[in-house]
Amino acid sequence: MTRPDMTIEALKRILREGAGADEGVDLDADILDVEFAELGYDSLAMLETASRIEREYGIKLEDETTAAARTPRALLAVVNSR
């Protein structure tokens, strides 16, 4: 059975659940091309996010690949290519 692609809404949920949300950042805005650092997510938060994605979607994400995905759009492309 094919799993559905990860959506921006699912990514926002995982970000909020794993690392919370910076008070000065509106995750409900158009954030597809905003770097995670600008959204308030550091490397530790992104490791937690990747771990949650792996568990929820049943995939393996390489640390280097995840680190190179600096925006939600890039991370979604990586996840959905698996």
N, C-alpha and C positions, 0 to 999 in steps of 0.2 A: 504494500500500500504506500502511495506517495504522500509525504507530509506536505502540508501547505507552506507556501513561502512565508517568511517572517515579514510582518508589516511594521511600519513606523509606530503604530499604536502599541504593538506588542513590545517593541524595543523600548518605548517610553515607559511602559509598565515595568519592565525588567529593570531599567535604570532606577526608577523610583523605589522599587522593592529592595534592590541590592545596595544602593548607595544614597538614596534619598534625592532631593532636589534642592539646589541652591535657591535661597529666597529671591535673589535678584534675577533669576532665569525663568522664563515662561516656556516650559516644555511643550505647551499646547500651541506655541507659535510655529512658524515654518522653520524647523531646525535641521532639515536634511543636509544642508551644506555648511553648518556651523561646526567648528572643531570642538571636540569633546572638552578640551581644556577651557575653551571659552564658555562652555556650559557648566563648568565647575567640576568636571570629572577628571581626577588624576589617574596615574597608572594603576594604583591599587584599586580604585573604583572600577576601572576597565577590566582588571583581572577578575574581579567579582562578577561583573556583568558577563564576561566571556564564560565563566564557570556556570552561571545560571542558564545561559543560552545553550551550552553543551548538554546540560541535564534536561532541559525542557524540549530541545529539538533532537536529542540523540545523535549529536555530531561531535567531532573533535576539531577544535580550533587551535592552530599553532600560535604560540605566543608572539612570534615575529609577525605573522600575518595580522593578528588582532592589533598589535601595536601600530602597524602601518596604516590601519584603517582609522584615520583621524576624524572622520565625520560619520554621522548616522548613515548617510547614503552609502559610504564606502563599506561600513560594517554590514549593512543589509546585503550589499552585493556579495560580500564574502560568505555570509551565512547562507544566502539563497543559492550560491553556487555549489554548496556541499550536497 
